[in-house]
Amino acid sequence: MGNNQQFPSEYHTASASERLAYYDSYTMAHPYLDIAFETLKPIINDCGDSRIIFIVGPTGVGKTKLRLLIEKWIIESSLSLLEVNKGCIPVASIEARLFSGGLFNFKDHLKRCLYALAEAPELIQNKINYGTSGVYHNPDGQLIIKPAILETELGWALEQALKQRRPKIFFIDEAHHLLAVASGRKLTDVPEAIKSLASLTQVLHGLIGTYDLLTLHDIGDQLSRRSIYVHLPRYNAEFIEDREIWHSVIWNFQCQIPTREPPDFLSHWEYLYSRSLGCVGILKNWSRNALGEALNEDVSTVTLKHLEKRALSVGQCRNILKHIKEGEARYAEIEGKIEELYQDLGLRCPPISKQQTTSNSEIKSQDVEPKKRKKLVGTRKPKRDSIGSENAV
């Protein structure tokens, strides 16, 4: 047995399901996750006029794990507040859902937001007034939403719920699904409605999703102006620093694999990188599934064979990588090009006086001579014609 295993010793003899549960619960801190976490904390405590946070990154990079860490931090830091205001819900979250046909349903979204903010039945004494007869708590403390309720009534009820529950932030995970609207709605309708709701209630909203969310930067100027962007990137093997961190990530995961003998992930780091694309979330899920294979076979450790059996295909990886690179380029375009911005704002030219500008304009206008009108053939010169005749009696 290697001496680099770092999981609790009781898991050497635990059942397969207990070992999987342990590895599922393991969260590894790594630099990009830590940076995003520390970036979000002060924003949540004081967001100013910006009521929307876009948390973007590639699929499988760990955005949901970031949300869970933030939720844990908010709850732990709000315990004293809950003693004073028992009806408060410090943080709430839902996942944006797609229906059959791959479309997003805003009415269903509003309902699920209300359920996320509903008080637990045992705490029904802290029930709230939703301002509409279509949303209420029954005597057993369960939230009831009438089937025939209008979308506008649901919106009003959600506004009251947010005002009275006062969460520090309301997360919408998989928020890129908000863009899959049915025909008849504009692409920005749902995000703009969320922005309006956040502004009216003064409740910060966190939209978590892939780089597809950046589409709203181009078409929703009002939305992007009042928004904050937080990026959770992958580890890019083009950079020495990212390669070193990736080695550390692999090492930490292999030390937490609860098998009788430690696996050797580090020797296969390139293969692990190629099939996870530098995304820690993909690597964690992949290694978890490989662990399941090894436990089913009742072998001493996870081998390359188990990893190969549960890896993403080359085609899947190439398709994901294509979208990642497009998203990274788009994010770099939004955050970068500082020099172009300075140039467009006139900050890269020596300033001149307004009077000088006015004088130059006047000189230019004087230098321009009026064009002479070209005389057409057969046209008389303009002159006054005499009336009558000198010989007339």
Summary of the structure (lengths in Angstrom):
residues: 393
radius of gyration: 31.9
end to end distance: 140.1
largest distance: 140.1
contacts: 1077
relative contact order: 0.13
helix: 53%
strand: 9%
